[in-house]
Amino acid sequence: MVSVRELQAQYVTNEAGKKIAVILPIEEFEDLLEDLEDMAVLLERRDEPTISFEDVVARLKKNGLLPD
């Protein structure tokens, strides 16, 4: 996740010097969008039951998706 301090942000200000908009490099903007999408998925699925790592590995091996 990108921290605010790591952003290469530039600010657009009004006549009074108040920040009213942000300009970001496109890569950083896309990273932020990806983080938001990931967080939205987490929130949507927060009430779903979880599966242990060991169970996931066992299922993948059973289905031939991981070597034994």
C-alpha positions in Angstrom: 0.0 0.0 0.0 1.2 3.5 -0.8 1.7 5.9 2.0 0.9 9.6 1.7 4.6 10.5 2.3 5.7 8.3 -0.6 3.3 10.0 -3.1 4.9 12.4 -5.6 1.9 14.7 -5.3 1.6 18.1 -6.7 -1.2 20.4 -5.6 -3.5 22.8 -7.4 -4.4 25.7 -5.3 -7.1 28.4 -5.5 -6.4 32.1 -5.3 -6.3 32.0 -1.5 -3.6 29.2 -1.6 -6.0 26.5 -0.4 -5.3 23.1 -1.9 -8.3 22.1 -4.2 -6.9 19.3 -6.3 -4.0 16.8 -6.5 -1.8 15.8 -9.5 -0.2 12.3 -9.2 2.0 10.3 -11.5 -0.3 7.8 -13.4 1.5 4.8 -11.8 0.8 6.1 -8.3 -2.8 6.8 -9.2 -3.2 3.3 -10.6 -1.6 1.8 -7.5 -4.1 3.8 -5.3 -7.0 2.6 -7.4 -5.8 -1.0 -7.1 -5.6 -0.6 -3.3 -9.1 0.8 -3.1 -10.4 -2.1 -5.2 -8.6 -4.6 -2.9 -10.1 -3.0 0.2 -13.6 -3.0 -1.4 -13.3 -6.8 -2.0 -12.1 -7.3 1.6 -15.1 -5.4 2.9 -17.5 -7.3 0.7 -16.1 -10.7 1.8 -15.5 -9.9 5.5 -18.3 -12.1 6.7 -17.4 -15.2 4.6 -15.9 -18.2 6.4 -12.1 -18.5 6.2 -10.0 -21.5 5.2 -6.7 -22.4 6.8 -3.5 -22.3 4.7 -3.1 -26.0 5.3 -6.6 -26.7 3.9 -5.9 -24.6 0.8 -2.6 -26.4 0.1 -4.3 -29.8 0.6 -7.1 -28.8 -1.8 -4.6 -27.6 -4.4 -2.6 -30.8 -4.2 -5.8 -32.9 -4.4 -6.8 -31.0 -7.6 -3.4 -31.5 -9.1 -2.6 -27.8 -9.0 0.4 -28.3 -6.6 2.9 -31.1 -6.6 2.8 -33.6 -3.6 
